[in-house]
Each structure stands twice: as structure tokens, then as C-alpha cells.
């Protein structure tokens, strides 16, 4: 069975979010750990966490991922931005841990002209603000990015970061189908999906890849632009999405929709479509 869900708000409390997930037939979800455009974080009281733990069991909501706000730049130079990144990474690791969340996802960050220096700062910030927290803690997943502007997040970038950290088991990857497509990975054929899987296996090990943001792309392959589209309504199209969810590795990942919707209920239609496109295991292509 696919682990398939969407990005949902926890503004009205985690039990309410669990009910939203059940309503759209999701069995997992992702949420922002704090305001995605700022630094404010909602305090989650103990009674809400207790109620959440019960309701997640009822609706079989596993795993759960917190996503750091977009304002976090792990590659920022010393100063206010870097201090903010350290603070948020450390505090929100503990906040996700407190609710029993399994993963914490972060965009790697940006550079200011010197990519290697920014990559080295990312390594340092993760070591000091995340790996300093004793286990158990949610696994940190660095997201693959489209390569827009001075963005960090190519597979080469992520390999450099993980190697610099010494390949800790607690740090892994979150793929994004729209970002990968925009970065040049044209996933519209089963063989292209297999090529990416082989690349991931050779350079990271598949055990380190845990989540895929399942998004269609508004822009062409190789455009290096981050523009999401609804499932089956972009450049990947139904065929591309079907290839991804029927790949024998990608279909085992936790799949999270981050497509542009006006209301979370629209995710229900997209989840139904993804399930419709998903074949039984014995029908999946073997390449």
C-alpha cells in the first residue's frame, strides 16, 4: 500500500490535521514546523500531543514529517541569518521529536557566489545544531532542489554535504519530482526513473532516501525553475507521474503532495488520481 499524503496545516491543532488527512484518504502528511515565511512557531501543549498520539493510531498516519520554513538558509554566512538557521534547526528538531514525528525536511539553502563555502557552512550548522542533539530524534532529510538562481540542492551538492558530515545515519534525502525534473531529470519514462534510482543507489545508498514530494512541474525539464503544477496537469503529466509511482523503488517511498491547491480538500482528488495510476506490484515494470 502506498504511503501517500499531502502538506497540511496544523494551525487548528494536530487532531484536526489528522481528521483532515483522513478526510482526503491520506495515510501520512507533512506540515510546516513554524510560519513558512517568518519565524513564529505555535506552542503545542501536552494535552494536544496526547490526543494526537491516539488519533494518529486510529487513522494509521505514519510517518509524519515536519518541514522547516523557507526562510531558513543553512548556508548563510555568519550573522543574523545563520543564527536564525541554527536556532530553527535545533528547536524544530526537538518540536518534531515531541510529537513523535519521524522526519524533519529542510531546503539546503543558498550561496552568495561561493558555492563551496556555503556547502561547508551547511555541514557546520548541521553538525552543531542537529547532530549535537542526542538520539532518538527525527531524521533530517535534505531536499533536492531545481537549481534556481543561487540555490543549493543538486545531487552533487547533497553528496558533498553528506560526505563532509561523515555519512551519519540520521541524515538523508527528500526527493522532489518537480525539482528533479526542472534540474534535468526527465522522469517521463520508466528507464529514466531507473537511471535516477541507480544514481541514488551508487552515490547515497537507497536506505538514505525516505520521502518524495510528488509534484507535477509547470516548467519544462532542465529549466532550473521551481514551479509546481497539479498532478497530471504539468509537464510531467499523468504518464510521468504514473512512471514515478510505478517504479519499484519510488513507490516504496513516503509520497507527499505539495501541489498548488486553494483548499486542502482538493488534495483528495489528487490522492485518488495517484492511487488510480498506481499498479499492483506484479504489474510494475521490471527494467
N, C-alpha and C positions, 0 to 999 in steps of 0.2 A: 504494500500500500504506500502510495506517495505521501511524504511529509510535505504538505502544501498549505501555505497560508499567505498572509499579506501584512503590510505595515499598518498598524492600528494605533490609535491614541489611547493613552492611559489617564487622560486628564480627569475622567469621571471615576477613576478607581479601577484597579486590576480585575475585580469580579465583574464589573461592567464590560471591560475589554474581553474577558473570557466569554461572556454572553454574546458579544458582537462576533467573536471568532466562530462560535457555534452556529450563529445565525447564517453566516456565509459559507458554512461547511468547511471551515479551516481546522486543521489539527495542529497548527503551530502559528506563531506570529512574531513580529519584530516591533519594537517601539523605540521612540526617542527617549534617551535617559534624562534629557532636560530640553528646554526650549531649543529647537534646531537652529535658530538664528541668534540666540543670545546665550546667557549663562545661567538663567534661573532654573532651579530644579525643585520639583514638587516633593514635599516630605511624604513618605509612605508610612503610615502608622502601623504598629504591630498587629492591631486587630484586622486591618485590611490585608496584611500579608497572610495571616492565619486563614481568613476567608478565601483568599486567592489560592492557597495551597490545596484547599478542599475542592474548589470548583475546577481547578486545572486537572485534577484527577478525574473528576466527573466527566469532563469533556475531552480527556486524553490530549491535552495540549503540551506537546513535547517536540523538540526542545524550544526554548524561548531565548530570543536574542535582544539585547539592548543595543542601540545604535548611538554612538556619540554624535553630538551636534556638528553641523557642517563648519561651524566657526573654529573648530579645533584644528590647528596646524601643528602636527607633531614635528615638522621640520623647521619650525620658526627659529630664527636666531635668538640669542639670549635677550631677555627683556619681557615686556608685558605679555606678548602673545605666547611665548614659550612657557612662562609661569602659568598662564591660563591652561595651556595644554597639559602640563604636568598635573595641575590641580584636578582638572576634569577627568583625566585618565585614572588617577588614583581614586578619587571619590566615587566615580561611577562604576569602577570595578567592584568596589565594596557595596554600592547600591544594588547592582545586578546580583551580586552574591547573596544579599539579604533576602531577595525574593526567590532564590533558588534558580535563577536564570543560568543557562548553560554557556552562553556566548556573549561576548562584547565585540561589536564591529566598529571599526574606525577607518575613515579615509586616511591614507598615509600622510598627506599634506602637500605642501608646495615648496618650491625653491625660489630663490631670489636671483637666479642667474648662475649659481654654483650648485649643480645637482648633487655632486658627491658630498659637499659639505652638509647639505640638508639631509642626505641619507645617513650620514654619520650622526647628526643630531637626533634623528628619529631613533636610531639604535640606542643612543644615550638616554633619551627620555623614556623609552620602553623599559630599559634596564632599571632605571632609578624610580620610575613612578608605577610600573606594573609588576615587573619580576621581583621587586622587593616585597611584594605582598605575599605572605605565605599561602601555600595551597591548603585546602581547596579554594579555588577561585574560578570564575568563568574564563573560558579560553578566549584569548584575544585573537580576533580574525582581522587581518589587514585586507582591504578591498582592492580588487583590480579596477583600474580607472581607464578612462577613454584617451588620456594623453592630451587633454585640452590645456592650452597655454603652458604654464609652468607647473602643471600637475605632476605629482609623483604617484606611481602605481602601475607601471608596466610589470610584466613577469620578471624582467631583468632587475628592476628596482626592488621588487619583493624578495628575489633571491639574494640580492646584496644585503638587504636588511636581516633576513633570517640567518644568513651565513655569519654576519657580523655579530649577531646575538648568540652564535654557537648552536643554532638549531634547537632551541628549547621546545619541549613537547607542548608547552602551554601557549605557543604562538602558531597560528595557522593562517589559512586563506579563506576569504569570502569572494567568490566569483560574481560577476555581474554580466549577464548575457548582452545587454545593450552596450556596456562599456567595452567588453571584449570585441564585439562586432565593430564598434567605432574605432577601436585600436588596430583593426586589420584582420581579426579572426572571423572570417566569413563562415558562420556556422549553419549555412543553409543546405548542407549535405551531410549524410551520416559519416562519410570519410573525413570531412573537415572536423567534425566533433571528435572523432577518434584521434586525429592528429593532435588536437589540443590535449586530450586525455594523456596521450603518450608524452607530450611535453611536460605536463604537470607531474606525471609519474617519475620522469627522468630527473627533473630539477627540484622537486619538493617532496615527493612521496605522496600517494593518494590519501593516506591516513590524515594528512595535514589539511586537506580540503574538506570543509564541513558544510558550507552554505552556498547556494547560488541565488542571487537576486534575479528572478526570472522576469525580464522586461523586454518588450519589443523596442526597436530603435526607430526614431523619427528620421534619422540621417543615414546616409549610405555607409557601407563598410569602408573602413580606412579614413573616415572623415575627421577623426580625433575630436569629435564634438559629443558632449553629454546631453542627449535629448531622448527621453523615454517616450514610448508610444504604447497604446493599449495592446493587449495580447492579440496577435493576428492582424493588427491594423497598421503595422510599420514595415520597415524594410526587411526584417527577418520574416515576417508573415507567418501564416499558420504552418507552412511547411518547415520553416526554420525552427519555430517553437516545438513542433512535433519531433523534429530530429533531436532536439536537446532532451526533451522529456522521455524519449525512447532510447536514448543512449544508455548502455548498460551500467555506466558509472554515474553520469549526471542524474539519472533517475533515482539513485540511492541518496543523493544529497537532500538536505532540507531546502525546499524551494519557497522563496518569499517574493510575492508580487510587490513592486513599487511603481506601478503604472499610474499615469495621471487619471484620477477619478474625482468627481465632485462630491461623492458620498461613499462611505465605506461599503455600502450595500452593493455597489457596482462590482466590487471585488468578487461577490458571489457568482456573478455571471462569468467572470474570467476564470475563476476556480473551476466552475462547471465545464468550461471550454477546454481547459488544460486536462481535466480528467477524461474528457471525451477524446482528446488527441492521444492520450496515453494508452499504449497497447499492453496486453498481457505479456508477462515475461517471456513466454515461449514464442511470442510473435516479434519480439525486439530483434533488430538486425544484429548479426554477428559478423564483425569485419576482421 
